[in-house]
Amino acid sequence: MVEDDVDQCGEMAGYLILSKLEVRMAYDGTSALRQATEHLPRVVLLDFNLPDMSGIQLAKELRAILPNAAFIMMSAHIDGLSERTLQEIGIAVFANKPVPLGPLRKAVLMLVASPRLGRDGPKHGEKSWFSTGLGGRRRYPPNP
């Protein structure tokens, strides 16, 4: 989990740990890259706005290290992020903050158990269990 808000990161991680998930926390992109190389996670939750790089930059670097991992991008404020960019990197879902903990846990558990991770996840327009709970894919144009 990559989230620069220490309290929010701890809250989400703590909730996921209750489900017997092993969670590593990073508060910036550099730390996330180091941990990803060491631990090779199956699911990566990452914030769009990080102190040392954007979530997109980090996702691109992580994708090279973790070609089969599933990514969940989270943010309350994004500018210039398109559905196409999410698809090109292979981001499974975009979640608006504040991320509801119950649906987040369900999504992570299902991704961990899924054989369809990384770039093999749901394609554009494909209905899946990710269509509800976390908001599914970001819609364009965004509603005012």
C-alpha positions as CSV (number, residue, x, y, z in Angstrom):
1,M,0.0,0.0,0.0
2,V,1.4,3.4,-1.1
3,E,-0.2,6.3,0.7
4,D,1.5,9.5,1.9
5,D,-1.2,10.2,4.5
6,V,0.3,8.1,7.4
7,D,-3.0,8.0,9.3
8,Q,-5.1,6.9,6.3
9,C,-2.5,4.4,5.3
10,G,-2.4,2.9,8.8
11,E,-6.2,2.7,8.9
12,M,-6.6,1.0,5.6
13,A,-3.7,-1.4,6.3
14,G,-5.0,-2.3,9.7
15,Y,-8.4,-3.1,8.3
16,L,-6.8,-5.4,5.6
17,I,-4.7,-7.1,8.2
18,L,-7.8,-8.2,10.1
19,S,-8.5,-10.4,7.1
20,K,-5.1,-12.2,7.5
21,L,-3.6,-10.3,4.6
22,E,0.1,-9.4,4.7
23,V,0.3,-5.7,4.2
24,R,3.4,-3.5,3.6
25,M,3.1,0.3,3.8
26,A,5.1,2.9,1.9
27,Y,4.6,6.6,2.2
28,D,6.3,7.6,-1.1
29,G,7.2,6.1,-4.4
30,T,10.9,5.5,-3.7
31,S,10.0,3.3,-0.7
32,A,7.3,1.5,-2.6
33,L,9.7,0.6,-5.4
34,R,12.2,-0.8,-2.9
35,Q,9.6,-2.8,-1.1
36,A,8.0,-4.1,-4.3
37,T,11.3,-5.5,-5.4
38,E,11.8,-7.2,-2.0
39,H,8.3,-8.5,-1.4
40,L,6.7,-8.9,-4.9
41,P,3.1,-8.2,-3.9
42,R,0.1,-9.6,-5.8
43,V,-2.0,-6.5,-5.2
44,V,-0.8,-2.9,-5.1
45,L,-2.9,-0.1,-3.7
46,L,-1.5,3.3,-4.6
47,D,-2.3,6.9,-4.2
48,F,-2.4,9.1,-7.2
49,N,-0.7,12.1,-5.5
50,L,2.6,11.2,-3.8
51,P,5.3,13.5,-2.5
52,D,8.1,12.3,-4.8
53,M,6.3,11.2,-7.9
54,S,2.8,10.8,-9.3
55,G,0.9,7.6,-8.9
56,I,1.0,7.1,-12.7
57,Q,4.8,7.4,-12.7
58,L,5.0,4.9,-9.9
59,A,2.5,2.5,-11.5
60,K,4.6,2.5,-14.7
61,E,7.8,1.6,-12.7
62,L,6.0,-0.9,-10.6
63,R,4.4,-2.6,-13.7
64,A,8.0,-3.3,-14.9
65,I,8.8,-5.0,-11.6
66,L,5.4,-6.6,-11.0
67,P,3.9,-7.6,-14.4
68,N,1.3,-9.9,-12.9
69,A,0.2,-7.7,-10.0
70,A,-3.2,-6.1,-9.8
71,F,-3.2,-2.3,-9.1
72,I,-5.8,-0.2,-7.4
73,M,-5.3,3.5,-7.8
74,M,-6.9,5.8,-5.1
75,S,-7.3,9.5,-5.0
76,A,-9.7,12.3,-4.0
77,H,-8.2,14.8,-6.4
78,I,-7.0,14.0,-9.9
79,D,-6.4,16.1,-12.9
80,G,-5.7,14.9,-16.4
81,L,-6.0,11.2,-15.7
82,S,-7.8,9.3,-18.4
83,E,-9.4,5.9,-18.7
84,R,-6.9,5.1,-21.5
85,T,-3.9,5.8,-19.2
86,L,-5.4,3.5,-16.5
87,Q,-5.8,0.8,-19.1
88,E,-2.3,1.2,-20.6
89,I,-0.7,0.7,-17.3
90,G,-3.1,-2.1,-16.4
91,I,-4.8,-0.5,-13.4
92,A,-7.6,-2.8,-12.3
93,V,-9.8,-0.1,-10.7
94,F,-9.8,3.6,-9.7
95,A,-11.2,4.2,-6.2
96,N,-12.4,7.6,-5.0
97,K,-11.3,8.7,-1.6
98,P,-12.3,8.3,1.1
99,V,-12.1,4.6,0.1
100,P,-14.8,2.6,1.9
101,L,-13.0,-0.1,4.0
102,G,-15.4,-3.0,3.6
103,P,-15.5,-2.9,-0.2
104,L,-11.7,-2.3,-0.3
105,R,-11.1,-5.4,1.7
106,K,-13.5,-7.4,-0.5
107,A,-11.8,-6.2,-3.6
108,V,-8.3,-7.0,-2.3
109,L,-9.3,-10.5,-1.2
110,M,-10.9,-11.2,-4.5
111,L,-7.9,-9.9,-6.4
112,V,-5.5,-12.0,-4.3
113,A,-7.6,-15.1,-5.0
114,S,-8.0,-14.3,-8.7
115,P,-6.0,-15.9,-11.5
116,R,-6.7,-12.8,-13.6
117,L,-4.3,-10.3,-12.3
118,G,-2.3,-7.5,-13.8
119,R,-2.9,-6.8,-17.5
120,D,-5.2,-9.8,-17.7
121,G,-7.8,-8.2,-15.4
122,P,-11.2,-6.8,-16.5
123,K,-11.1,-5.0,-19.8
124,H,-12.8,-1.7,-20.6
125,G,-16.5,-2.0,-20.5
126,E,-16.4,-5.5,-19.0
127,K,-18.7,-6.0,-16.1
128,S,-17.2,-7.5,-13.0
129,W,-17.5,-7.5,-9.3
130,F,-15.4,-4.4,-9.4
131,S,-18.3,-2.5,-11.0
132,T,-19.8,-1.9,-7.6
133,G,-18.6,-1.1,-4.1
134,L,-15.4,0.9,-4.9
135,G,-17.0,2.9,-7.7
136,G,-15.8,0.7,-10.5
137,R,-13.9,2.3,-13.4
138,R,-13.8,6.1,-13.6
139,R,-16.4,7.4,-16.0
140,Y,-15.6,10.0,-18.7
141,P,-16.5,12.7,-18.9
142,P,-16.7,13.1,-15.1
143,N,-19.9,14.3,-13.6
144,P,-19.8,17.9,-12.5
